[in-house]
Amino acid sequence: MLRVTAVVPDSLGSELGLQPGTDLLAINGREVEDFLDWEFLSADEQFLLHVRHPDGEEIEYAVERPEGLPMGVAVEPPRIRRCANRCDFCFVDGLPEGLRERLYIRDDDYRLSFKYGNFATLTNLKPWDVERIIEYRLSPLYVSVHATDPVVRRWLLRNPLAPDIREQLSLFASHGLQFHTQIVLSPGVNDGAVLRQTLGDLWGFGESVLSVAVVPVGLTTFSKHHLVREPTRDECRAAIGEVEQWATRARESRGTTWAFGADELYLRADLPLPPAEWYDGFEQVENGIGSVRYLQQQIAESGTGMAGWRGRRIAVLTGASMGALMPQVLAPLRAASGAEFELLVLENSLFGSSVTCAGLLPGAAFRDALAGRDDLDLALILREALNEDAS
């Protein structure tokens, strides 16, 4: 059963009489459990929809839906699948006490991987989930691999029951599914020879693995520092060397870069970032892959959109990691707009100074930085620091 939360006026759903509180029970006799069932089973041009209205009346509708016409129905969010792993570097486990309860939910949900690009380990899949992923062709999935060696991966995940990720990917790949993957680099565990093996194994999946991102582990003040540490400059350089070897091979043989190091990895290695064309359309920009080059490209493409900024005094607020790279962005921005920019690099007062990305800065950090700054005409905050509704 799946409950309707909103119906667009004059939509097909509205014409059927669906309303907030209506329970979607079944489509063509098949139970509707979540948004995936609703989206995929209702995609046909003709289907039988069994519902229960708020007054308790049950009706089965014979729906004729012209191709491309939306139902106009919003449904309740899914009940989140909890993570069965206990990674030493888990960010949720590194949160301080006293935050909103929802922030402490450790999710590992393949449905969110498909819909929103959240990374999932696939360790909590049941046989029914596997069948569903294949039937609905949930592709591409975003998969946290970390290591293909089963022993190393189980150690990283602190999950002795974690299945062999190679077998899981092989099964899905045999049905034509594809993946974006990530490796969170934990020094002394999955770098060096283990990283080399992981990249080689993922390369062996051919076009099924669309990309591999290598991201350095990030820890808060409250993380398990006695069990895991952040990589050093030399360890980051070594990892970049491994990544770029595979990237060069991929560009020569496949025409794509395929393997990427996060901007943070280059920053910690004290190495220059690759050019924008290296990032293959910025498929993993939300994972910190090519963030700076993407922002530069967005500025270059904005054209005359900043004409009204000329002569204005504008603050740009960001975290320490992007702060070190932001001068590369502000130079062309200054030239394009004619504005005067002041870079404000904020320290994370909630998670500690070791957390340097803008996306995890608390609102109080922005409030405090702008307090009394009446000399500013405008303040720019990176999109990653805001919610989806820009709040």
Secondary structure, 3 states (H helix, E strand, C coil): CEEEEEECCCCHHHHHCCCCCCEEEEECCEECCCHHHHHHHCCCCEEEEEEECCCCCEEEEEEECCCCCCCCEEECCCCCCECCCCCCCCCHHHCCCCCCHHHHCCECCHHHHHHHCCCECCCCCCHHHHHHHHHHCCCCEEEECCCCCHHHHHHHHCCCCCCCHHHHHHHHHHCCCCEEEEEEECCCCCCHHHHHHHHHHHHCCHHHEEEEEEEECCCCCCCCCCCCCCCCHHHHHHHHHHHHHHHHHHHHHCCCCCEEECHHHHHHHCCCCCCHHHHCCCCCHHHCCCHHHHHHHHHHHCHHHHHHHCCCEEEEEEEHHHHHHHHHHHHHHHHHHCCEEEEEEECCCCCCCCCCCHHHCCHHHHHHHHCCCCCCCEEEECHHHCCCCCC
